[in-house]
Amino acid sequence: MPFNIGFTGLAILVLIGLLLFGPSKLPRLARAFGATIKEFRRGSKEVLEEVSPGEDTVFRESIRNTGENRGIHGD
C-alpha cells in the first residue's frame, strides 16, 4: 500500500471522506487525486530523463549517501 497505510487506516480515511464530502463527491475527488498523482509521477520521470546519465548517477549516489548517513538504505 502506498504510504504504508494498512486496511484499517484506509477504511478510516474513506469513512472520514464520506462524512466530509458525501457519497456523491467522493468518487470525483478520488479520481482527481489519482490524476494528480499520475501527473506528478509523469513530471518527475520527465525531469529524471532530462538529466544526463553522468549527472543522474551523481544525483542517485548523493541520495544514497544521504540515506546511509541517516540509517536509511535505498537498496
A tleap script that builds the chain and sets N, CA, C and O, in Angstrom:
source leaprc.protein.ff14SB
mol = sequence {
  NMET PRO PHE ASN ILE GLY PHE THR GLY LEU
  ALA ILE LEU VAL LEU ILE GLY LEU LEU LEU
  PHE GLY PRO SER LYS LEU PRO ARG LEU ALA
  ARG ALA PHE GLY ALA THR ILE LYS GLU PHE
  ARG ARG GLY SER LYS GLU VAL LEU GLU GLU
  VAL SER PRO GLY GLU ASP THR VAL PHE ARG
  GLU SER ILE ARG ASN THR GLY GLU ASN ARG
  GLY ILE HIE GLY CASP
}
set mol.1.N position { 0.835 -1.182 0.000 }
set mol.1.CA position { 0.000 0.000 0.000 }
set mol.1.C position { 0.879 1.243 0.000 }
set mol.1.O position { 1.917 1.268 0.661 }
set mol.2.N position { 0.480 2.257 -0.723 }
set mol.2.CA position { 1.257 3.492 -0.681 }
set mol.2.C position { 1.200 4.134 0.701 }
set mol.2.O position { 0.186 4.062 1.396 }
set mol.3.N position { 2.283 4.747 1.075 }
set mol.3.CA position { 2.386 5.468 2.343 }
set mol.3.C position { 2.266 4.554 3.554 }
set mol.3.O position { 2.072 5.040 4.668 }
set mol.4.N position { 2.377 3.252 3.365 }
set mol.4.CA position { 2.317 2.277 4.455 }
set mol.4.C position { 1.056 2.404 5.299 }
set mol.4.O position { 1.108 2.275 6.522 }
set mol.5.N position { -0.061 2.654 4.658 }
set mol.5.CA position { -1.348 2.719 5.352 }
set mol.5.C position { -1.988 1.349 5.246 }
set mol.5.O position { -2.144 0.820 4.146 }
set mol.6.N position { -2.352 0.780 6.356 }
set mol.6.CA position { -2.985 -0.524 6.356 }
set mol.6.C position { -4.458 -0.427 5.990 }
set mol.6.O position { -4.976 0.655 5.711 }
set mol.7.N position { -5.110 -1.558 5.997 }
set mol.7.CA position { -6.531 -1.598 5.640 }
set mol.7.C position { -7.370 -0.770 6.597 }
set mol.7.O position { -8.271 -0.047 6.170 }
set mol.8.N position { -7.082 -0.870 7.877 }
set mol.8.CA position { -7.861 -0.126 8.874 }
set mol.8.C position { -7.702 1.376 8.665 }
set mol.8.O position { -8.683 2.117 8.714 }
set mol.9.N position { -6.474 1.827 8.432 }
set mol.9.CA position { -6.240 3.246 8.189 }
set mol.9.C position { -6.944 3.738 6.941 }
set mol.9.O position { -7.498 4.837 6.922 }
set mol.10.N position { -6.919 2.919 5.895 }
set mol.10.CA position { -7.600 3.279 4.658 }
set mol.10.C position { -9.116 3.353 4.875 }
set mol.10.O position { -9.773 4.262 4.368 }
set mol.11.N position { -9.662 2.407 5.619 }
set mol.11.CA position { -11.095 2.414 5.911 }
set mol.11.C position { -11.491 3.667 6.699 }
set mol.11.O position { -12.540 4.259 6.445 }
set mol.12.N position { -10.658 4.061 7.641 }
set mol.12.CA position { -10.947 5.263 8.426 }
set mol.12.C position { -10.902 6.499 7.525 }
set mol.12.O position { -11.747 7.386 7.648 }
set mol.13.N position { -9.921 6.560 6.620 }
set mol.13.CA position { -9.840 7.698 5.695 }
set mol.13.C position { -11.065 7.767 4.781 }
set mol.13.O position { -11.587 8.853 4.529 }
set mol.14.N position { -11.519 6.635 4.291 }
set mol.14.CA position { -12.707 6.604 3.435 }
set mol.14.C position { -13.930 7.047 4.231 }
set mol.14.O position { -14.755 7.803 3.717 }
set mol.15.N position { -14.061 6.596 5.458 }
set mol.15.CA position { -15.192 6.984 6.303 }
set mol.15.C position { -15.185 8.490 6.557 }
set mol.15.O position { -16.227 9.140 6.469 }
set mol.16.N position { -14.025 9.041 6.868 }
set mol.16.CA position { -13.925 10.485 7.085 }
set mol.16.C position { -14.269 11.235 5.800 }
set mol.16.O position { -14.957 12.255 5.838 }
set mol.17.N position { -13.787 10.727 4.661 }
set mol.17.CA position { -14.112 11.338 3.373 }
set mol.17.C position { -15.600 11.318 3.093 }
set mol.17.O position { -16.159 12.299 2.601 }
set mol.18.N position { -16.242 10.206 3.404 }
set mol.18.CA position { -17.695 10.125 3.215 }
set mol.18.C position { -18.426 11.126 4.095 }
set mol.18.O position { -19.379 11.767 3.654 }
set mol.19.N position { -17.985 11.259 5.329 }
set mol.19.CA position { -18.637 12.198 6.236 }
set mol.19.C position { -18.422 13.652 5.798 }
set mol.19.O position { -19.334 14.472 5.898 }
set mol.20.N position { -17.231 13.966 5.319 }
set mol.20.CA position { -16.936 15.345 4.938 }
set mol.20.C position { -17.535 15.740 3.598 }
set mol.20.O position { -18.084 16.835 3.468 }
set mol.21.N position { -17.440 14.866 2.595 }
set mol.21.CA position { -17.818 15.241 1.240 }
set mol.21.C position { -19.088 14.568 0.733 }
set mol.21.O position { -19.666 15.016 -0.257 }
set mol.22.N position { -19.522 13.522 1.379 }
set mol.22.CA position { -20.719 12.821 0.925 }
set mol.22.C position { -20.391 11.806 -0.155 }
set mol.22.O position { -19.346 11.887 -0.801 }
set mol.23.N position { -21.292 10.848 -0.346 }
set mol.23.CA position { -21.019 9.768 -1.301 }
set mol.23.C position { -21.004 10.213 -2.760 }
set mol.23.O position { -20.413 9.529 -3.596 }
set mol.24.N position { -21.634 11.334 -3.089 }
set mol.24.CA position { -21.672 11.750 -4.495 }
set mol.24.C position { -20.370 12.412 -4.944 }
set mol.24.O position { -19.985 12.277 -6.106 }
set mol.25.N position { -19.688 13.122 -4.048 }
set mol.25.CA position { -18.472 13.836 -4.432 }
set mol.25.C position { -17.207 13.008 -4.223 }
set mol.25.O position { -16.178 13.305 -4.830 }
set mol.26.N position { -17.257 11.987 -3.389 }
set mol.26.CA position { -16.058 11.226 -3.059 }
set mol.26.C position { -15.417 10.551 -4.286 }
set mol.26.O position { -14.195 10.620 -4.422 }
set mol.27.N position { -16.172 9.908 -5.179 }
set mol.27.CA position { -15.526 9.307 -6.366 }
set mol.27.C position { -14.826 10.345 -7.251 }
set mol.27.O position { -13.749 10.080 -7.786 }
set mol.28.N position { -15.441 11.528 -7.406 }
set mol.28.CA position { -14.809 12.589 -8.199 }
set mol.28.C position { -13.511 13.054 -7.558 }
set mol.28.O position { -12.518 13.278 -8.250 }
set mol.29.N position { -13.516 13.200 -6.235 }
set mol.29.CA position { -12.309 13.615 -5.527 }
set mol.29.C position { -11.216 12.560 -5.647 }
set mol.29.O position { -10.045 12.898 -5.823 }
set mol.30.N position { -11.585 11.291 -5.555 }
set mol.30.CA position { -10.603 10.212 -5.672 }
set mol.30.C position { -9.990 10.196 -7.076 }
set mol.30.O position { -8.783 10.002 -7.220 }
set mol.31.N position { -10.812 10.399 -8.108 }
set mol.31.CA position { -10.297 10.452 -9.471 }
set mol.31.C position { -9.350 11.627 -9.660 }
set mol.31.O position { -8.301 11.493 -10.290 }
set mol.32.N position { -9.724 12.775 -9.114 }
set mol.32.CA position { -8.866 13.965 -9.234 }
set mol.32.C position { -7.543 13.746 -8.503 }
set mol.32.O position { -6.489 14.150 -8.996 }
set mol.33.N position { -7.590 13.110 -7.334 }
set mol.33.CA position { -6.370 12.818 -6.585 }
set mol.33.C position { -5.491 11.856 -7.369 }
set mol.33.O position { -4.278 12.052 -7.451 }
set mol.34.N position { -6.089 10.817 -7.947 }
set mol.34.CA position { -5.338 9.859 -8.749 }
set mol.34.C position { -4.703 10.508 -9.975 }
set mol.34.O position { -3.562 10.202 -10.320 }
set mol.35.N position { -5.439 11.404 -10.633 }
set mol.35.CA position { -4.896 12.104 -11.797 }
set mol.35.C position { -3.739 13.013 -11.394 }
set mol.35.O position { -2.762 13.145 -12.130 }
set mol.36.N position { -3.853 13.636 -10.227 }
set mol.36.CA position { -2.785 14.499 -9.741 }
set mol.36.C position { -1.521 13.699 -9.469 }
set mol.36.O position { -0.426 14.121 -9.842 }
set mol.37.N position { -1.661 12.560 -8.827 }
set mol.37.CA position { -0.510 11.697 -8.536 }
set mol.37.C position { 0.116 11.212 -9.841 }
set mol.37.O position { 1.340 11.189 -9.972 }
set mol.38.N position { -0.718 10.825 -10.802 }
set mol.38.CA position { -0.213 10.350 -12.096 }
set mol.38.C position { 0.577 11.454 -12.799 }
set mol.38.O position { 1.648 11.191 -13.347 }
set mol.39.N position { 0.063 12.677 -12.790 }
set mol.39.CA position { 0.747 13.797 -13.430 }
set mol.39.C position { 2.058 14.119 -12.718 }
set mol.39.O position { 3.050 14.446 -13.368 }
set mol.40.N position { 2.068 14.029 -11.397 }
set mol.40.CA position { 3.292 14.267 -10.634 }
set mol.40.C position { 4.353 13.235 -10.994 }
set mol.40.O position { 5.514 13.587 -11.201 }
set mol.41.N position { 3.970 11.976 -11.071 }
set mol.41.CA position { 4.926 10.923 -11.436 }
set mol.41.C position { 5.456 11.117 -12.849 }
set mol.41.O position { 6.646 10.934 -13.105 }
set mol.42.N position { 4.564 11.488 -13.764 }
set mol.42.CA position { 4.987 11.725 -15.142 }
set mol.42.C position { 5.986 12.885 -15.198 }
set mol.42.O position { 7.002 12.806 -15.889 }
set mol.43.N position { 5.691 13.945 -14.477 }
set mol.43.CA position { 6.591 15.094 -14.461 }
set mol.43.C position { 7.938 14.763 -13.854 }
set mol.43.O position { 8.971 15.180 -14.377 }
set mol.44.N position { 7.943 14.021 -12.758 }
set mol.44.CA position { 9.221 13.664 -12.141 }
set mol.44.C position { 10.017 12.721 -13.040 }
set mol.44.O position { 11.247 12.782 -13.069 }
set mol.45.N position { 9.325 11.853 -13.769 }
set mol.45.CA position { 10.015 10.964 -14.706 }
set mol.45.C position { 10.649 11.761 -15.834 }
set mol.45.O position { 11.770 11.465 -16.249 }
set mol.46.N position { 9.941 12.771 -16.336 }
set mol.46.CA position { 10.486 13.611 -17.396 }
set mol.46.C position { 11.721 14.363 -16.922 }
set mol.46.O position { 12.691 14.499 -17.667 }
set mol.47.N position { 11.689 14.852 -15.691 }
set mol.47.CA position { 12.834 15.570 -15.150 }
set mol.47.C position { 14.039 14.635 -15.049 }
set mol.47.O position { 15.153 15.016 -15.408 }
set mol.48.N position { 13.819 13.421 -14.565 }
set mol.48.CA position { 14.918 12.468 -14.448 }
set mol.48.C position { 15.467 12.066 -15.813 }
set mol.48.O position { 16.663 11.806 -15.945 }
set mol.49.N position { 14.611 12.011 -16.828 }
set mol.49.CA position { 15.069 11.671 -18.175 }
set mol.49.C position { 15.891 12.800 -18.790 }
set mol.49.O position { 16.763 12.547 -19.620 }
set mol.50.N position { 15.621 14.045 -18.391 }
set mol.50.CA position { 16.360 15.180 -18.926 }
set mol.50.C position { 17.763 15.285 -18.344 }
set mol.50.O position { 18.650 15.880 -18.957 }
set mol.51.N position { 17.962 14.717 -17.180 }
set mol.51.CA position { 19.272 14.761 -16.544 }
set mol.51.C position { 20.200 13.835 -17.313 }
set mol.51.O position { 19.829 12.708 -17.639 }
set mol.52.N position { 21.407 14.310 -17.603 }
set mol.52.CA position { 22.339 13.456 -18.351 }
set mol.52.C position { 22.720 12.251 -17.504 }
set mol.52.O position { 22.662 12.326 -16.276 }
set mol.53.N position { 23.110 11.139 -18.127 }
set mol.53.CA position { 23.417 9.917 -17.374 }
set mol.53.C position { 24.473 10.109 -16.293 }
set mol.53.O position { 24.345 9.538 -15.209 }
set mol.54.N position { 25.510 10.893 -16.555 }
set mol.54.CA position { 26.544 11.108 -15.549 }
set mol.54.C position { 26.015 11.867 -14.352 }
set mol.54.O position { 26.318 11.519 -13.211 }
set mol.55.N position { 25.221 12.906 -14.601 }
set mol.55.CA position { 24.644 13.682 -13.509 }
set mol.55.C position { 23.636 12.846 -12.739 }
set mol.55.O position { 23.523 12.965 -11.519 }
set mol.56.N position { 22.911 12.006 -13.449 }
set mol.56.CA position { 21.931 11.148 -12.794 }
set mol.56.C position { 22.615 10.206 -11.810 }
set mol.56.O position { 22.120 9.988 -10.704 }
set mol.57.N position { 23.745 9.653 -12.212 }
set mol.57.CA position { 24.488 8.754 -11.338 }
set mol.57.C position { 24.976 9.498 -10.101 }
set mol.57.O position { 24.878 8.987 -8.985 }
set mol.58.N position { 25.502 10.705 -10.299 }
set mol.58.CA position { 25.970 11.507 -9.163 }
set mol.58.C position { 24.804 11.833 -8.253 }
set mol.58.O position { 24.925 11.751 -7.031 }
set mol.59.N position { 23.674 12.202 -8.841 }
set mol.59.CA position { 22.481 12.535 -8.062 }
set mol.59.C position { 22.013 11.334 -7.240 }
set mol.59.O position { 21.734 11.464 -6.048 }
set mol.60.N position { 21.929 10.182 -7.871 }
set mol.60.CA position { 21.475 8.984 -7.152 }
set mol.60.C position { 22.457 8.588 -6.054 }
set mol.60.O position { 22.048 8.162 -4.974 }
set mol.61.N position { 23.750 8.730 -6.331 }
set mol.61.CA position { 24.749 8.414 -5.294 }
set mol.61.C position { 24.627 9.358 -4.111 }
set mol.61.O position { 24.759 8.934 -2.964 }
set mol.62.N position { 24.376 10.640 -4.379 }
set mol.62.CA position { 24.251 11.589 -3.271 }
set mol.62.C position { 23.023 11.270 -2.428 }
set mol.62.O position { 23.055 11.404 -1.205 }
set mol.63.N position { 21.945 10.850 -3.076 }
set mol.63.CA position { 20.747 10.465 -2.328 }
set mol.63.C position { 21.037 9.218 -1.502 }
set mol.63.O position { 20.647 9.142 -0.337 }
set mol.64.N position { 21.714 8.246 -2.092 }
set mol.64.CA position { 22.042 7.012 -1.382 }
set mol.64.C position { 22.925 7.320 -0.179 }
set mol.64.O position { 22.710 6.780 0.906 }
set mol.65.N position { 23.923 8.190 -0.367 }
set mol.65.CA position { 24.813 8.542 0.736 }
set mol.65.C position { 24.065 9.269 1.840 }
set mol.65.O position { 24.325 9.033 3.020 }
set mol.66.N position { 23.148 10.145 1.480 }
set mol.66.CA position { 22.353 10.855 2.476 }
set mol.66.C position { 21.510 9.868 3.269 }
set mol.66.O position { 21.403 9.984 4.490 }
set mol.67.N position { 20.913 8.899 2.586 }
set mol.67.CA position { 20.103 7.880 3.263 }
set mol.67.C position { 20.940 7.023 4.197 }
set mol.67.O position { 20.500 6.664 5.289 }
set mol.68.N position { 22.161 6.696 3.755 }
set mol.68.CA position { 23.014 5.877 4.589 }
set mol.68.C position { 23.449 6.648 5.848 }
set mol.68.O position { 23.593 6.069 6.925 }
set mol.69.N position { 23.652 7.949 5.690 }
set mol.69.CA position { 24.015 8.760 6.847 }
set mol.69.C position { 22.909 8.818 7.881 }
set mol.69.O position { 23.166 8.988 9.072 }
set mol.70.N position { 21.668 8.674 7.415 }
set mol.70.CA position { 20.523 8.703 8.324 }
set mol.70.C position { 20.102 7.313 8.754 }
set mol.70.O position { 19.141 7.171 9.510 }
set mol.71.N position { 20.791 6.291 8.297 }
set mol.71.CA position { 20.441 4.921 8.651 }
set mol.71.C position { 19.361 4.339 7.748 }
set mol.71.O position { 18.728 3.343 8.097 }
set mol.72.N position { 19.147 4.961 6.584 }
set mol.72.CA position { 18.144 4.503 5.632 }
set mol.72.C position { 18.891 3.871 4.465 }
set mol.72.O position { 19.854 4.445 3.956 }
set mol.73.N position { 18.456 2.707 4.047 }
set mol.73.CA position { 19.130 2.026 2.938 }
set mol.73.C position { 18.182 1.988 1.754 }
set mol.73.O position { 17.084 1.439 1.856 }
set mol.74.N position { 18.595 2.567 0.628 }
set mol.74.CA position { 17.747 2.629 -0.568 }
set mol.74.C position { 17.761 1.366 -1.379 }
set mol.74.O position { 16.874 1.168 -2.210 }
set mol.75.N position { 18.748 0.483 -1.170 }
set mol.75.CA position { 18.823 -0.731 -1.983 }
set mol.75.C position { 18.124 -1.887 -1.340 }
set mol.75.O position { 18.099 -2.982 -1.901 }
savepdb mol mol.pdb
quit
